[in-house]
Amino acid sequence: MRLAAALAIPFTIKARGADIHHWGSDPKCRDQILQAAAKASALLAVSDALKRDMVALGIEGNKIKVHYTGLDQDRFVPVDRLAAKKALGISGPLFISTGALIRRKNQDLVIHAMASFPNAQLMLAGQGKQEQHYRALAKHFGVAARVRFLDSVPHEQLAHLTAATDIAILVSRS
């Protein structure tokens, strides 16, 4: 916003989730978000639900257009799931949760839920400050042997891992 003003050019803002749900609820950031939104030429939201949340935050709805995040359909294609699992050394149910290992992504809920799926494996693709805490939780719930911490996964591998899974899990608050 400040750079656009200094250069006398218009700017747009694309909201993806945490910028509205997490930072928009922080009183120190909310006013700055609303000020930037008011001065933007246009606003983009990644879903209709996020647009509604932006309006509820106080952003002018007629400036917001929904722009869904794309998917590389050459990379993310259906594959033989059983063969993909076999290549990973897995024969039973396989789950994946992709995202930074931070509190607001809620992977602790997924780790806790694994106790209810005794034959399933969970892959956590991501890195972050909560990794050691999540490893301790997996031990606490007796599922450590079935939870794989994959660290940051290159995009070219993520498609293959996701295709091998039975369920992709997203429990993020934002």
ZIWO-V740443 format. One record per residue. RES is the residue in one letter. D_LAST is the distance of its C-alpha to the last C-alpha in Angstrom with 2 decimals. Layout:
res=RES d_last=D_LAST
res=RES d_last=D_LAST
This chain:
res=M d_last=23.40
res=R d_last=26.12
res=L d_last=27.27
res=A d_last=27.56
res=A d_last=29.56
res=A d_last=31.78
res=L d_last=32.49
res=A d_last=32.81
res=I d_last=30.57
res=P d_last=27.77
res=F d_last=24.12
res=T d_last=21.05
res=I d_last=17.33
res=K d_last=14.70
res=A d_last=11.15
res=R d_last=8.65
res=G d_last=5.22
res=A d_last=4.69
res=D d_last=8.28
res=I d_last=8.18
res=H d_last=5.70
res=H d_last=6.44
res=W d_last=9.70
res=G d_last=10.83
res=S d_last=11.23
res=D d_last=13.29
res=P d_last=16.84
res=K d_last=17.95
res=C d_last=15.61
res=R d_last=15.39
res=D d_last=19.04
res=Q d_last=18.77
res=I d_last=15.99
res=L d_last=18.21
res=Q d_last=21.26
res=A d_last=20.07
res=A d_last=19.00
res=A d_last=22.44
res=K d_last=24.26
res=A d_last=22.59
res=S d_last=24.82
res=A d_last=22.07
res=L d_last=18.31
res=L d_last=16.40
res=A d_last=13.29
res=V d_last=12.22
res=S d_last=12.70
res=D d_last=14.68
res=A d_last=11.96
res=L d_last=10.09
res=K d_last=13.66
res=R d_last=14.32
res=D d_last=11.49
res=M d_last=12.98
res=V d_last=16.36
res=A d_last=15.54
res=L d_last=14.61
res=G d_last=18.10
res=I d_last=17.99
res=E d_last=20.98
res=G d_last=20.21
res=N d_last=23.19
res=K d_last=22.01
res=I d_last=18.84
res=K d_last=19.40
res=V d_last=17.18
res=H d_last=17.35
res=Y d_last=15.99
res=T d_last=15.22
res=G d_last=18.43
res=L d_last=19.52
res=D d_last=22.61
res=Q d_last=24.85
res=D d_last=27.55
res=R d_last=25.50
res=F d_last=23.45
res=V d_last=26.41
res=P d_last=27.55
res=V d_last=29.67
res=D d_last=31.79
res=R d_last=29.23
res=L d_last=32.03
res=A d_last=33.43
res=A d_last=30.09
res=K d_last=29.60
res=K d_last=33.22
res=A d_last=32.71
res=L d_last=30.01
res=G d_last=32.44
res=I d_last=30.52
res=S d_last=32.24
res=G d_last=30.11
res=P d_last=26.66
res=L d_last=24.03
res=F d_last=20.24
res=I d_last=17.76
res=S d_last=14.23
res=T d_last=13.26
res=G d_last=10.98
res=A d_last=11.53
res=L d_last=13.02
res=I d_last=11.18
res=R d_last=10.50
res=R d_last=6.77
res=K d_last=7.09
res=N d_last=9.69
res=Q d_last=12.51
res=D d_last=14.88
res=L d_last=14.59
res=V d_last=15.67
res=I d_last=18.44
res=H d_last=19.64
res=A d_last=19.78
res=M d_last=21.97
res=A d_last=24.82
res=S d_last=25.02
res=F d_last=25.56
res=P d_last=28.59
res=N d_last=29.41
res=A d_last=26.00
res=Q d_last=24.74
res=L d_last=21.16
res=M d_last=20.23
res=L d_last=17.34
res=A d_last=17.04
res=G d_last=15.67
res=Q d_last=16.71
res=G d_last=15.68
res=K d_last=16.87
res=Q d_last=16.28
res=E d_last=18.53
res=Q d_last=21.64
res=H d_last=20.04
res=Y d_last=18.77
res=R d_last=22.28
res=A d_last=23.82
res=L d_last=21.83
res=A d_last=23.01
res=K d_last=26.54
res=H d_last=26.23
res=F d_last=25.36
res=G d_last=28.03
res=V d_last=25.91
res=A d_last=26.09
res=A d_last=28.56
res=R d_last=26.24
res=V d_last=23.06
res=R d_last=23.25
res=F d_last=21.33
res=L d_last=21.63
res=D d_last=20.36
res=S d_last=19.27
res=V d_last=20.61
res=P d_last=22.34
res=H d_last=21.26
res=E d_last=24.74
res=Q d_last=24.35
res=L d_last=20.86
res=A d_last=22.29
res=H d_last=25.10
res=L d_last=23.04
res=T d_last=20.74
res=A d_last=23.93
res=A d_last=25.48
res=T d_last=22.89
res=D d_last=23.31
res=I d_last=19.68
res=A d_last=16.45
res=I d_last=13.72
res=L d_last=9.94
res=V d_last=8.70
res=S d_last=5.22
res=R d_last=3.80
res=S d_last=0.00
